[in-house]
Amino acid sequence: MGVFLQYAIFPGCDEADAWEAVKAVSGAGFGVDLSKCRCAKSYEGTQVLLECDELGFAPLARALSDAAVNSVMLAYICDGDFWGYDFFGGKEEAHFSTVPDYFGPVTQEEKGRLSGSLEALAGWFPTQNIPAAKCYLVH
């Protein structure tokens, strides 16, 4: 079994509120091990390194966003093979994966959905140069 890392970034969210959201989803079938999760405040908001049975992707990101009543970016690295994110911020949402067909063939529509949107992230994160950052959103 490889290494799967995922962390939730709660922009503008208090550490206590972010932790309460993680606790709220811990019993919702995502396999969150609260004793191994780590939470830290930063100037952007709060970041939580999540220890889960498996990667949660968009369903976990949405559950955290709903529980926190705050935007959430769930960023992940899978076995050093690919990385991506799922973002929910009110009506804004964006998804990205460097290898959208890692788990099997996907449609062109799904590849498009997983192409990312820095524009959706603007205002939530301190993205200074959107054109330069787009070079990271490559399948």
C-alpha positions as a printed NumPy array, in Angstrom:
array([[  0.   ,   0.   ,   0.   ],
       [  1.297,   3.443,  -0.88 ],
       [  1.244,   6.805,   0.803],
       [ -1.925,   8.846,   0.567],
       [ -1.85 ,  12.359,   1.978],
       [ -4.787,  14.702,   2.138],
       [ -5.221,  17.965,   3.878],
       [ -8.103,  20.359,   4.176],
       [ -7.544,  24.087,   3.906],
       [-10.272,  26.248,   5.433],
       [ -9.578,  29.834,   4.243],
       [-10.574,  32.467,   6.782],
       [-11.842,  29.835,   9.223],
       [-11.035,  29.734,  12.914],
       [ -9.05 ,  26.69 ,  14.053],
       [-11.732,  25.586,  16.524],
       [-14.457,  25.743,  13.857],
       [-12.339,  23.799,  11.353],
       [-11.616,  21.121,  13.958],
       [-15.325,  20.853,  14.807],
       [-16.033,  20.267,  11.095],
       [-13.43 ,  17.481,  10.983],
       [-14.971,  15.925,  14.089],
       [-18.434,  16.188,  12.528],
       [-17.429,  14.218,   9.424],
       [-15.316,  11.679,  11.328],
       [-18.304,   9.414,  11.839],
       [-19.73 ,   9.871,   8.351],
       [-18.023,   6.942,   6.636],
       [-14.771,   8.657,   5.62 ],
       [-12.629,   6.713,   8.084],
       [-11.171,   9.832,   9.71 ],
       [ -8.854,   8.971,  12.619],
       [ -9.052,  12.067,  14.81 ],
       [ -6.136,  10.954,  16.997],
       [ -3.793,  11.164,  13.992],
       [ -5.127,  14.343,  12.332],
       [ -3.173,  17.569,  12.827],
       [ -4.637,  21.067,  12.801],
       [ -2.769,  24.374,  12.463],
       [ -3.734,  28.023,  12.038],
       [ -2.08 ,  30.12 ,   9.335],
       [ -2.676,  33.584,   7.956],
       [ -4.891,  32.083,   5.227],
       [ -7.123,  30.284,   7.736],
       [ -6.746,  26.774,   9.114],
       [ -5.1  ,  23.697,   7.647],
       [ -5.812,  20.133,   8.742],
       [ -3.676,  17.146,   7.805],
       [ -6.253,  14.362,   7.625],
       [ -5.597,  10.748,   8.485],
       [ -8.256,   8.64 ,   6.783],
       [ -8.737,   5.063,   5.634],
       [ -8.766,   6.257,   2.012],
       [ -8.818,   9.411,  -0.07 ],
       [-12.123,  11.248,   0.249],
       [-12.015,  13.457,  -2.852],
       [-15.064,  15.647,  -3.61 ],
       [-17.51 ,  13.964,  -1.184],
       [-15.182,  14.615,   1.771],
       [-14.484,  18.188,   0.643],
       [-18.213,  18.918,   0.364],
       [-18.927,  17.319,   3.754],
       [-16.195,  19.408,   5.418],
       [-17.431,  22.59 ,   3.72 ],
       [-21.015,  21.903,   4.796],
       [-19.969,  21.079,   8.377],
       [-17.772,  24.177,   8.676],
       [-20.172,  26.466,   6.795],
       [-16.962,  27.672,   5.152],
       [-15.099,  27.118,   1.933],
       [-12.742,  24.132,   1.905],
       [-10.01 ,  22.941,  -0.414],
       [ -9.158,  19.281,   0.   ],
       [ -5.726,  18.772,  -1.536],
       [ -4.278,  15.301,  -1.957],
       [ -1.216,  13.392,  -3.083],
       [ -1.675,   9.763,  -4.062],
       [  1.341,   7.463,  -3.758],
       [  3.609,  10.081,  -5.332],
       [  1.87 ,   9.303,  -8.64 ],
       [ -0.559,  12.199,  -8.844],
       [ -1.985,  15.129,  -6.932],
       [ -5.134,  17.181,  -7.078],
       [ -7.734,  19.127,  -5.196],
       [-11.461,  19.458,  -4.66 ],
       [-12.724,  22.9  ,  -3.656],
       [-16.125,  23.929,  -2.349],
       [-16.857,  27.541,  -1.47 ],
       [-20.533,  28.319,  -1.373],
       [-21.645,  28.088,  -5.   ],
       [-18.057,  27.976,  -6.269],
       [-16.501,  24.625,  -6.858],
       [-13.424,  23.429,  -8.686],
       [-11.726,  20.08 ,  -9.101],
       [ -8.312,  19.103, -10.407],
       [ -6.269,  15.944, -10.875],
       [ -2.948,  15.548, -12.651],
       [ -4.005,  12.03 , -13.744],
       [ -7.81 ,  11.994, -14.05 ],
       [ -7.824,   8.448, -15.423],
       [ -5.588,   6.985, -12.677],
       [ -8.332,   4.643, -11.462],
       [ -9.594,   3.788, -14.964],
       [-10.869,   5.372, -18.167],
       [-12.853,   8.611, -17.856],
       [-14.9  ,  10.611, -20.324],
       [-13.786,  13.891, -21.864],
       [-16.471,  15.538, -19.734],
       [-14.869,  14.13 , -16.567],
       [-11.417,  15.266, -17.727],
       [-12.871,  18.731, -18.202],
       [-14.404,  18.672, -14.73 ],
       [-11.008,  17.733, -13.294],
       [ -9.106,  20.471, -15.153],
       [ -9.127,  22.935, -12.238],
       [-10.155,  26.565, -12.042],
       [ -7.88 ,  29.114, -10.469],
       [-10.546,  31.707, -11.17 ],
       [-12.876,  29.846,  -8.758],
       [-10.137,  30.033,  -6.11 ],
       [ -9.491,  33.756,  -6.592],
       [-10.561,  35.702,  -3.535],
       [-10.408,  32.636,  -1.298],
       [ -6.639,  32.172,  -1.446],
       [ -3.77 ,  34.652,  -1.914],
       [ -3.204,  33.795,  -5.584],
       [ -1.072,  36.67 ,  -6.859],
       [ -0.439,  35.552, -10.419],
       [ -3.19 ,  33.381, -11.899],
       [ -1.543,  32.994, -15.349],
       [  1.716,  31.774, -13.762],
       [ -0.139,  29.396, -11.418],
       [ -1.989,  27.762, -14.341],
       [  1.22 ,  25.967, -15.342],
       [  0.609,  23.671, -12.336],
       [ -2.848,  22.625, -13.544],
       [ -1.713,  20.177, -16.216],
       [ -3.031,  16.638, -16.708]])
